[in-house]
Structure formats: C-alpha cells, structure tokens
C-alpha cells in the first residue's frame, strides 16, 4: 500500500502537501502528530472516504490517479481490501453483536449465513467477547463496543485494517482492553495503519512511525529513532515530551 505526492484541500484550506508514504504489509504503521495535522485525512484517503485532488495510490493491482475520477467499482475493490475502525464504533444499533459481524460477509462477500456466523463467533472469542453475540450494541461498554468494531472489520478478511484514534473516546481502563487486542493483532502480523495520540501504545505496537504537522511529513521511520532522546528534530522531541507529560512541572 503506497501513496505518492498526495494533495488534499477542504474549501480554501490545504491539509495535505505532496505526501508520499508506504505502508508495509504485515506491519503496523502508526501515524502521530498534533490535532489538525492531517492524520485522519490520510487514513480516510486510504479507504477513499476522502478523495485527494492529486497524487497516486497504489495497492496490489489497483493503481489510482487522484486527478482522475475514481469509479464506484474501484472504490468497492479497494474497500474489500481494507477494514475501517472509527473513533465512535459506528455499530448498527438495530442489530445484535453477531448481526453486526455477519452483515458485511453475507451482503458484500456473499458468504453463507452459517459460514459467516462461524467466523463471527471465532472473532468474538478472539477479542474476548465470546458471550456477547446476542447482546445489543447499547448494552456494551465503550471498550466492548470498540472490540466488536474491530471484530467486524476482521470479519471482512481485509488485507489492512485502518484505525482512526480507536481509543480516544474511552477511559484508561477501557482503552487498555482495546489496546491489548490491537497489540495481539500486530504480533500476528495483521497489516494495520493506526492514528493515535497514545505515545506509550505507539512505542509498543509500531513497526513504523509517521509524524505529521500541518499536512507535511516530518518523520517516517523506525520507532526507535523517533523516540530516541537524541532525535535531532527538536519539534518531535517537544511533541513527545508534551504527549507523555515529561515536561509537566
């Protein structure tokens, strides 16, 4: 998965400036940076929820030129390869937990109900919610709902999972439930791209760190270099200190 020279504007404000990034398979790429830096815009562009004005997007045999119209067929082909997990879960409120998990596989992938249910139950066990298949989303805690959202994304058997600040709406205890699931997926070499403000988690889970500010990539590399005390980029050192409260007097 790779984007090249991507530019994106909202109205008169440009939010991405010639961004070029690759997202290695079987690795976890973590995107960090201050609010408004363009992190979520990149993630949403990878799923074509946002379409930049220019640049290229290459993913396996899909080669998209953002300067040209992206067809619905191209969007569908790409979304079959990616699973999106949002900050606010976005579960279907009128379906049970199992109903949420089997909707995509039966309707989009045309799996049989029996096959989809078998996979859904396996995934609920994987995220520690085996007993919640018959529950309604409103009966779940925030951490449980987000774990269901992750299981729902996995049910589509995507090549990559894209997660947009998946724990920012949770208190620390519930956040930990979700982070443990994501860390396990990373250990299993599930390809992931995660936007997060949690620097402790980023350090633990990332194979690669991308730091954005004002729509520009200021760092793209190994977490060991990013978090090194002698990182030559003062802006990055100050950002890490602020996010980890190291500079709290």
Secondary structure per residue as TSV (DSSP state, phi and psi in degrees):
chain	resnum	aa	ss	phi	psi
A	1	X	-	360.0	126.2
A	2	X	E	-150.7	139.8
A	3	X	E	-119.0	148.4
A	4	X	E	-136.5	127.9
A	5	X	E	51.7	46.8
A	6	X	E	-85.1	132.1
A	7	X	E	-125.2	137.3
A	8	X	E	-142.2	134.2
A	9	X	E	-125.0	151.8
A	10	X	E	-121.2	109.1
A	11	X	T	65.9	-122.0
A	12	X	T	-97.0	-1.2
A	13	X	E	-99.9	120.6
A	14	X	E	-85.1	128.7
A	15	X	E	-111.8	-17.5
A	16	X	E	-131.7	133.5
A	17	X	E	-122.1	102.6
A	18	X	E	47.3	48.8
A	19	X	E	-80.8	127.1
A	20	X	E	-126.2	122.7
A	21	X	E	-147.3	147.2
A	22	X	E	-118.2	149.0
A	23	X	-	-122.0	94.7
A	24	X	-	-61.6	142.5
A	25	X	T	-68.4	150.4
A	26	X	T	63.0	21.3
A	27	X	S	-132.2	164.3
A	28	X	E	-109.8	116.8
A	29	X	E	-99.2	125.7
A	30	X	E	-110.7	127.6
A	31	X	E	-105.1	123.9
A	32	X	E	-128.7	167.0
A	33	X	E	151.1	169.1
A	34	X	S	-66.2	162.5
A	35	X	T	-57.9	139.6
A	36	X	T	80.8	11.6
A	37	X	S	-84.4	-12.9
A	38	X	S	109.5	6.6
A	39	X	H	-60.2	-53.1
A	40	X	H	-67.2	-31.2
A	41	X	H	-64.1	-40.8
A	42	X	H	-61.8	-47.7
A	43	X	H	-60.9	-44.3
A	44	X	H	-68.5	-29.2
A	45	X	H	-68.9	-32.9
A	46	X	H	-66.2	-22.0
A	47	X	T	-107.6	5.7
A	48	X	T	61.1	25.0
A	49	X	S	-73.8	-26.1
A	50	X	S	-121.5	141.5
A	51	X	-	-118.6	111.7
A	52	X	-	-61.3	163.6
A	53	X	S	-79.9	-27.5
A	54	X	E	-152.6	165.3
A	55	X	E	112.8	176.8
A	56	X	E	-122.8	155.4
A	57	X	E	-137.1	118.2
A	58	X	E	-120.0	125.8
A	59	X	E	-146.6	106.1
A	60	X	T	53.8	-121.8
A	61	X	T	-92.0	7.5
A	62	X	E	-95.3	127.6
A	63	X	E	-132.1	106.1
A	64	X	E	-109.7	135.4
A	65	X	E	-107.0	112.1
A	66	X	T	-66.9	-16.7
A	67	X	T	-73.9	-13.1
A	68	X	S	-109.3	160.6
A	69	X	-	-65.2	132.0
A	70	X	-	-92.3	122.0
A	71	X	-	-77.3	160.5
A	72	X	H	-62.2	-33.4
A	73	X	H	-64.2	-41.6
A	74	X	H	-65.9	-41.2
A	75	X	H	-61.8	-44.9
A	76	X	H	-63.9	-42.2
A	77	X	H	-61.0	-40.0
A	78	X	H	-72.2	-40.6
A	79	X	H	-70.0	-19.1
A	80	X	T	-71.9	-19.4
A	81	X	T	-95.5	-10.6
A	82	X	E	-129.2	142.4
A	83	X	E	-115.8	134.4
A	84	X	E	-109.7	132.1
A	85	X	E	-121.2	121.8
A	86	X	-	-96.5	169.9
A	87	X	T	-63.1	-36.6
A	88	X	T	-110.5	32.1
A	89	X	-	69.8	-53.9
A	90	X	-	56.2	38.7
A	91	X	-	-76.3	152.1
A	92	X	-	-73.3	115.5
A	93	X	T	-69.7	-21.5
A	94	X	T	-93.3	8.5
A	95	X	S	-123.8	150.9
A	96	X	B	-68.6	174.8
A	97	X	H	-57.6	-48.1
A	98	X	H	-63.1	-38.2
A	99	X	H	-60.0	-38.7
A	100	X	H	-62.9	-40.9
A	101	X	H	-73.7	-30.1
A	102	X	H	-93.9	-9.5
A	103	X	H	-58.1	-53.4
A	104	X	H	-64.8	-50.7
A	105	X	H	-58.1	-38.1
A	106	X	H	-80.0	-37.9
A	107	X	H	-86.1	-38.4
A	108	X	T	-96.8	-47.4
A	109	X	S	-86.9	-8.1
A	110	X	-	60.8	33.8
A	111	X	-	-74.0	156.5
A	112	X	-	-69.6	154.6
A	113	X	H	-60.1	-40.0
A	114	X	H	-63.4	-43.8
A	115	X	H	-66.2	-41.2
A	116	X	H	-65.7	-40.0
A	117	X	H	-65.5	-39.0
A	118	X	H	-61.3	-47.3
A	119	X	H	-64.6	-42.1
A	120	X	H	-61.2	-43.0
A	121	X	H	-66.0	-37.3
A	122	X	H	-64.4	-40.3
A	123	X	H	-70.9	-37.4
A	124	X	H	-62.4	-39.2
A	125	X	H	-64.1	-37.9
A	126	X	H	-62.1	-37.1
A	127	X	T	-96.4	12.3
A	128	X	T	78.0	27.0
A	129	X	-	-130.3	35.5
A	130	X	G	-57.6	-30.6
A	131	X	G	-89.4	4.9
A	132	X	G	-107.2	12.1
A	133	X	T	-56.4	-37.4
A	134	X	T	-89.1	0.4
A	135	X	-	-76.2	155.4
A	136	X	B	-91.5	149.3
A	137	X	G	-53.6	-35.4
A	138	X	G	-70.8	-11.1
A	139	X	G	-87.9	-5.8
A	140	X	S	-94.4	151.1
A	141	X	-	-73.1	168.7
A	142	X	H	-60.5	-41.8
A	143	X	H	-64.7	-39.8
A	144	X	H	-65.8	-42.5
A	145	X	H	-61.4	-39.9
A	146	X	H	-70.1	-35.1
A	147	X	H	-66.3	-35.7
A	148	X	H	-63.6	-41.2
A	149	X	H	-61.7	-38.6
A	150	X	H	-66.6	-43.6
A	151	X	H	-61.8	-39.1
A	152	X	H	-62.3	-40.5
A	153	X	H	-64.3	-42.4
A	154	X	H	-65.5	-29.4
A	155	X	H	-61.8	-22.9
A	156	X	T	-85.3	2.2
A	157	X	T	51.6	52.8
A	158	X	-	-77.5	156.5
A	159	X	S	-71.6	-40.8
A	160	X	E	-126.3	144.6
A	161	X	E	-109.7	131.6
A	162	X	E	-110.5	122.9
A	163	X	E	-123.7	119.3
A	164	X	E	-100.8	97.5
A	165	X	S	44.9	60.8
A	166	X	T	-67.7	-13.4
A	167	X	T	-120.5	8.0
A	168	X	T	-68.6	-20.8
A	169	X	T	-93.3	5.6
A	170	X	S	-109.0	151.5
A	171	X	-	-77.0	164.9
A	172	X	H	-55.1	-40.3
A	173	X	H	-64.9	-45.1
A	174	X	H	-69.6	-33.8
A	175	X	H	-59.7	-41.7
A	176	X	H	-61.0	-38.2
A	177	X	H	-55.2	-45.3
A	178	X	H	-72.5	-42.0
A	179	X	H	-63.3	-34.8
A	180	X	H	-63.0	-39.8
A	181	X	H	-63.7	-44.8
A	182	X	H	-66.8	-37.5
A	183	X	H	-64.3	-38.9
A	184	X	H	-65.4	-40.8
A	185	X	H	-62.1	-39.4
A	186	X	H	-63.7	-40.7
A	187	X	H	-65.0	-29.0
A	188	X	T	-83.8	4.0
A	189	X	T	67.4	30.2
A	190	X	-	-69.4	127.2
A	191	X	E	-68.5	125.5
A	192	X	E	-140.2	149.4
A	193	X	E	-126.2	120.4
A	194	X	E	-123.7	127.3
A	195	X	E	-95.8	126.2
A	196	X	-	-151.5	156.5
A	197	X	S	-102.6	-3.7
A	198	X	-	-86.0	101.5
A	199	X	H	-70.8	-32.3
A	200	X	H	-64.3	-44.9
A	201	X	H	-65.0	-43.6
A	202	X	H	-56.5	-43.9
A	203	X	H	-62.8	-37.2
A	204	X	H	-75.2	-39.1
A	205	X	H	-98.6	-23.0
A	206	X	-	-77.3	135.7
A	207	X	S	-89.6	-23.3
A	208	X	E	-149.8	139.6
A	209	X	E	-116.0	136.3
A	210	X	E	-119.0	127.5
A	211	X	E	-112.4	124.4
A	212	X	E	-114.0	145.0
A	213	X	E	-148.1	128.6
A	214	X	T	50.5	40.0
A	215	X	T	78.3	8.3
A	216	X	E	-117.2	143.0
A	217	X	E	-84.0	115.8
A	218	X	E	-99.7	-16.1
A	219	X	E	-152.6	140.7
A	220	X	E	-151.2	97.7
A	221	X	E	179.5	-159.2
A	222	X	-	-73.0	142.9
A	223	X	H	-61.5	-30.1
A	224	X	H	-61.2	-39.7
A	225	X	H	-73.4	-38.5
A	226	X	H	-62.7	-45.5
A	227	X	S	-89.2	1.0
A	228	X	-	-62.2	134.8
A	229	X	T	-57.7	-26.6
A	230	X	T	-100.1	23.3
A	231	X	-	-51.6	124.2
A	232	X	S	-68.7	-14.5
A	233	X	-	-87.3	107.6
A	234	X	H	-62.1	-36.7
A	235	X	H	-60.0	-42.5
A	236	X	H	-67.7	-41.9
A	237	X	H	-59.0	-43.0
A	238	X	H	-67.2	-38.4
A	239	X	H	-62.1	-47.8
A	240	X	H	-61.5	-42.7
A	241	X	H	-62.2	-39.1
A	242	X	H	-68.1	-43.9
A	243	X	H	-71.4	-27.3
A	244	X	T	-99.8	3.8
A	245	X	T	60.6	25.3
A	246	X	T	-65.9	-26.7
A	247	X	T	-98.7	21.1
A	248	X	-	-82.6	117.7
A	249	X	-	-101.9	360.0
